[in-house]
């Protein structure tokens, strides 16, 4: 697959993106940028949300995970489904009842300005780092396949792609995000299904023999109950999956901005349930693809599983023995996953920074538009810089890096919301930032201590510990606490 074909595929996808964003952004305003006027049809949002949860990191990293971790990720995906039910029936009604533009406005209503700002800042850090890691992986792949051979430096690759993403999200905001995510979901599902079909054919499989071969392969083990100290242990993965999706979807302005664009809470709940089940099956397809990729490498002379397993899919898709269409499908799925995810992240970061941190929502329409556009440019610049920094310091598989970062940065957000829902009464608002910073610091030393002294590998349950530490700190700061349903607005 030549660099020219890669570039043409990217250009073709961007043409589609700009057409969709131009259609979605017609008659846009600040309200439509932030909430989509709450008129989005729930089936469209459900299809868009399914794809939104699957980033370029999923596309690259999940197939390669099977080499070392089998299908253990499905254990976490089962937890995701339960977590989405919690979001649908606990958080969605709460956010609609309070008519929130930014979900972190709940923290101000419950506790005060410092708690509100703490939640907003932790979201900003979480989303900026997480989105940058996801997009960084894609930039690295495209650099090796296209931009590097053409002599384009990595930094310029990042600048060009971030600038294009800024252009198509500049006007329409969440309306554009929903419709471009719909395009992304279609391209993503089509690309993974077509990749499975073409690679299975190359291995001489029909559907029945493919299923038998995948089930018999040593990379397709799903459940891990034998080693509680290991990172793949079932209950670690399942419970972490529940709380991870509550934190990274239900308490994430990026993800909830789509769901709050539905007409009412009931439609938003339908969207959440349908998209969660769809997401589980899409993740399963990626893992099946991973096993087929490993089989193909084993059966092709001169090929070997790469040391960095994130490179596995790209290695096979671009191999001379593969039909050209597989490479095109790979690039299409990759860019559709990556660019839409980066676009939605920029939109949510712009919304949260403008509304939560700058407090600009009370400005008149003209001034608010000017502030929003300036923030949008600033978020684009910061994301580009973070991606370039990751390029020089990364040394682990991307999906693990994303969830490790999330465990540290979403933990305080999860703790804040759990406390708000479970404990009536107020806290000493001005001291909340201290608790939110102290919790992940303590968790880091606990994680290191357990590993060094007991050989215990703390996996994604780090998020739960982080949230629990935040919850405990808030209890210490509470004034006249009692337990029960969160107080009304």
N, C-alpha and C positions, 0 to 999 in steps of 0.2 A: 504494500500500500504506500503510494508516494505522498510526500508532503502536500502536493497540489490537490490531491483528492481529499485529504483531510481538511485543508483550507476551504475548498469548495463546499464540503458538507457543512462546515461551520457557518459559512456565509449563507447557504441556503436556509439553515435553521434560523439564523438571525433575521433574514427577510420575513419568515413566517412570524417570528416574535414581534417585529415592528408592525406587521399588518394587524396582528391580534391586539397589540397594545394601543394602536391608533383607534381601532374599533372600540375597545373597552374604555379608552380615556376620553371619548367624546362627551362634552358638557360636564367635565369634571370640576370639582370644587374641593376645598379643604375637607368638607364633610365626607365627600366620596373618597378622597385620598385616605382618610383615617378609618372609615367604617363601611365604605361602599354603599352608603345610604340605607343600609340594612334591607336591601331588596334582592339579594342574591338567591336564586332557586337552590334549595337544599341538595337535590341530586347533583347539580353542577359542583357545589362546594364539596360534597362527599368525594366525587371523583378527583377533584383538585387536591383535596386534603390527603387522599391516598398517596398521590405522587409527591406531595410536599414533604411527607415524612421520609421519603427515600431520596437521599442526596447523591451527589457524585461519589461520596465516600462509600455509600452502600453499593453502588454500581461497581466500584473498583475493589473495595476491601472485603465485602462479604463473600464473594466467590473464592477468594484466596484464603479466607479463614478456615475452610474445610481441611486444609493441609495439616494444621496443628490442632484445631479445636472441633473438627467434625461439624455436626449440625447443632452444637450446643446453643447456638444463637436462637434456635427455635424455642428453647426453654424460656428465654427472655421475651420472645415474641408472644408466647402464651400469656405472660405477665402483662404485656402491652394491651391485650384485649381486655383483661380485667381492669387495667388502669383507665382505659377509655370509657368503660361503664361508669367508673367513679367520676370521671370528668363530666360525663353527660348528665348524671343525675345529682351531682353535688355542686360542681363549679358553674356549669352553664346556667342553671336557674339563678344562682347568686349574681352572676355578672349581668344577666339581662334585667333582673329585678332592680339592680342599682344603676342601670343605664350607663355603663362605663364605656368611655372611649379607649382609655388605657386600663388594663385590668389591675394595674398597681394603684389606681385610684382607690381601690378597696382598702388598702393599707392606711391611706390618709383618713378615710372615713372611720376606720376602726380604732386607730392608734394615734395618728398625728403625722406632722410633716416629716420628721426625721426618719420615722419608720418607712413612710412612703418613699422618700428619697433613697433609703437603703435598698429597698426592693428594686427600685428603678436602676440604681447604679449596678447592682449585682446582675440584673438582666442585661444591662448594656455590656458589661464585661463578658458574661456568659455567651451572649449571642455573637459579639464581635469575635471572640476567640473561636467559638464553635464553627461559625460560618466561614471564618478564614481558613481553619484547618480543612474543612470540607472542600472549599474552592481551591486551596493550595494543591491538594492531591490531583485535581483535574488539570491544573496548570502545569504540573510536573509531567503528566502523561502527554499532554499536548505539546509541551516543549520537546520531549524526546521524539515524538512522531512527526511533528511539523515545523515548529518554530526554530528548534535547534538546528536541524539540517538546512534551513534557509538562512541561518546566521543571525536570527533575531534573539537578542539577549532575554533572559528570563524576566527581568524587571520590565522590559518593554512589552512582553507578552502579557504580563499582569495589568499594566497600565491600559493597554488597548482593550482588553476584555472587560475590565471594570468600567471603563468609559462607555462602552456599548451597553452594559447593564444599566448604568446610570441613565442613559438616554431613554431606554424603553420604560423605565419605572418613574421617570421624572414627573410625568403629568398625572397618570391615572391612579397611582397608589394601589390600594388593596383591590380595587376593581380590576386593574391590570393584572395584579398578582393572581387572582382567582382564575381568570381566563387563560393566562400563560401557564399556570399550573395544570389546567385542564389539557392544554396542548402537551405539556411535559408528561403527564400521566399516560396519555395515549402513546407517545413516542417511547416511553420507558417500558410499558407493557409489551408493545410490539417488538422492541429491540431484544428484550430478554427471551421472549418466546421464539423469535426468529433465530436467535443465537443458539438456543437449545436444539431447535430443529436442524439447523445446518451442521452443527458439531456432531449431533447424534447420527446424522446421515453419513458424515465423514468417517465415523467409527463403525458404520455398517449396521446400526440399530434401527429397528422399527419401534413403535411405541411400547409394545409389550416387552421386547428384549431390553430396551433402555431402562424401563422400570425395574426389571429383574437385576440388571447389571448395577444400577445405582444402589439398590437396596442391599446388594451383596458386597459392595465396596467398603473398605475399612474407613473411608472418609465420611460415611453417612450415618454414623452413630448419633442419635438424638439425645438420649437421656443419660445423665451422669449422676449416679447416687452413691458411688463407691468411695469418694474421697472428700470429706467435708472441708478439708484444708485447701483443696484445689479451687482455682478460679472458675472452673466449669461446673461445680457442684450444683445440682438441680435447684435446691431451695434458695441458694444465693442468687441464681440467675432469675428464677421466677419472681421472687419477692422484689428484687431490684428492678425487674422489668415493670412491675406495677407502679412503684414509686418513681422510677425514672420517667415513665411516660406522663405521670401526673405532673412532675416537675417540668419536663422539657416540652410538654404540649399544653397541659392545662394551665400552667403558670408561666407560659412563654407568650409574650405579646405577638411574636411572629405567627405562631400557630393559631392562637385564639383570635387574632385579627380577622382571619378568614371565617371562623365559626361564628363570630359575632356579627358577621355581615348577613347572616340568614334573617328571615323576616321575624322570627320569634324563637323562643327557647325550645319549643317542641320540634320545630324543623331542624334546629341546630343539634338536638339530641339524635334525631334520625341520621343526620350526617355523620356524627361521631361513631355510632355503632356500625353503620355500613362501611365507613372508611377503615375502621379498625380491623374488621374481618377481612376486608380486601387486602390490607397491608400484610396480614399474617401470611396469606397465600402467595403474595408477591415475594416476600422474604424467602419462603420455601422454594420458589422457582429459582431465585438467585443461588441458593445452596445447591440445588440439583445441578445448575449450570456449573458450579464450582467443581463438583465431582466429575462431570463430563470433561471439563478442562484438564483436570489431573489425569484422567484416562487418556486423553489425546496426547498429552506430553509424554506419558509413559510409552505410548505406542508409536511415537514419531522419532526416528533415529536423529541424533544430534540435538535433541531438545532435553531440557532438564527443568524441574520445578525451580523457579528463581528463589534466591535467598530471601528477598523481600517479596512476600506473597501477594502484596498489592499489585505487583507487576504481572501476575499470572494471566488475567483476562486479556490485557493488551498484548502480551507476548504471543498468545495463541491467535488472537484476532488479526494481528498484523503479519503472521507467519506466511511465507510464500506458498506453503501447501494448502492454505485456506482460500476458499473462493473470495473474490474481492468484496462481494456483498456482505460478508461477515465483518470485514473491517469497517465498511460504511455504516452498518447497523450498530457496531460498537461505538463509533464516534458519535452517531446520532443520539444514542441512548445516553452517552456520557455527557455531551454538551446540554442535552435537554434537562438532565438531572441537575447538572451543576449551575447553569446560568439562571434557571428559574429559582433555584434555592438561594443563590446569591442575591437575586432581585428581590425576593420576598424578605430576606434578611435586611437589606438596605431600607426597604419600606418600613419594616417594624422598628428598626433602629432610629429612623427618622421620626416616626410617630412618638416613640417613647422618649427620645431626647427632647423633642419639641414640647410635648405635653407634660411629661413627668419631671424632667430635670430643669428645663428652662421655664416651665410654667407659662408657656406662650398662648395657651388655648383661649385666654380671655381677650386677646388682641382683636382688632377689627380685621376683616377679611383680607384687605390689601397687605397690612403689616404681617399678618400670620402667614400669608403666601410667601412673602419675602424671607421670613425667618425659616420657614419649612424648606425652601429651596436652598438656602445657605447651609442648613444642617444636612440636607441630602448630599450636597457636594462634600462636606466635611466627613461624613460617614464613609463615602466612597474612597476618599484619600486615606483615611485611617485603615480601612480594610485592606487596601492595596499594600500599605506599609507592613501590616501584620503578616500578610501572606509572604512577602519577600523575606521577613525575619524568619518565618517558619522554614523557608527553603534552606536556610543555612544551619538550623538547629535540629531539624526533625530526625528521629532515628527509630521510630516504632511504627507498628501498623496503625493506619489512620483511624479505623473504627474504635480501637481501644483508646487512642489519644482523645478522641471526641468525648467518649463516655467518662474517661478519667477527669477531663476538664469539667464536664457537666457535674460530676459528683462533688467537686469542690465548690463550684460557683452557683449551682442551683440548690445546693443543700440549705443555705440560709433562706432562700426564697421559699422553699418547701416548708421549712420550720416556721417562718412568719405566718404563712397562710394556715397551716395546721393549728397553730396557736390561736389565730383569729377565729377559726371555726369551732374549736373545742373549748376554749376558755372565755367566759364572759368577763367583762371588765377591761381596764386599761393597763398600760405599762408605762414605765418612766421613759417617755419617748426619746429624750435627748441621749440616753445611754444605749439605745438599740443598735446604732452603728458599731459600738464596741463589741457587742455580742456577735454580730454578723461577721466581723473580721476575726474575732478570737476563735469561733467555731471551726472554720477550715484549717486554721493554724494548728489547733490542738489535734484535729483529725490527722493531719499530716504526720505528726510525731507518733500518734497511736499506730497508724498504718506501718510506719517504719519499725517501731518497736516490736510489733507482732511478727513482722517478717524476720527480723534479725534474731529475736530471742526464742521464738516458737515455730518458725517456719510456716506461719499462717499467711497465705496470700489473700489479702483483702481485695475483693473484686469490686463489682458495682454496688455492693452493700455499703461502700464508703459513703454513698449519698444518704443512706438511712442514718448512719452515725452522725453525719454532718447536720442533718435536720434535727436529730434528737438533741445534739449539743446546743443548737440554736434554741430549740423548744425549752430546754432546761434553763438556759440563760434568761429567756423571757419570763419564765416562772419566777426567777429570782428578782426580776424587775417589776413584777406585777403588783398592782394595787387593788386589794379587795377581790381576789380571784374567786370565781366559781365556775363550775363546769356545766356544759349543756349546749344547746343550740346557739349559734352565733347571733348576737343582738341585731335587731333590725336597724335599718339605716336611720 
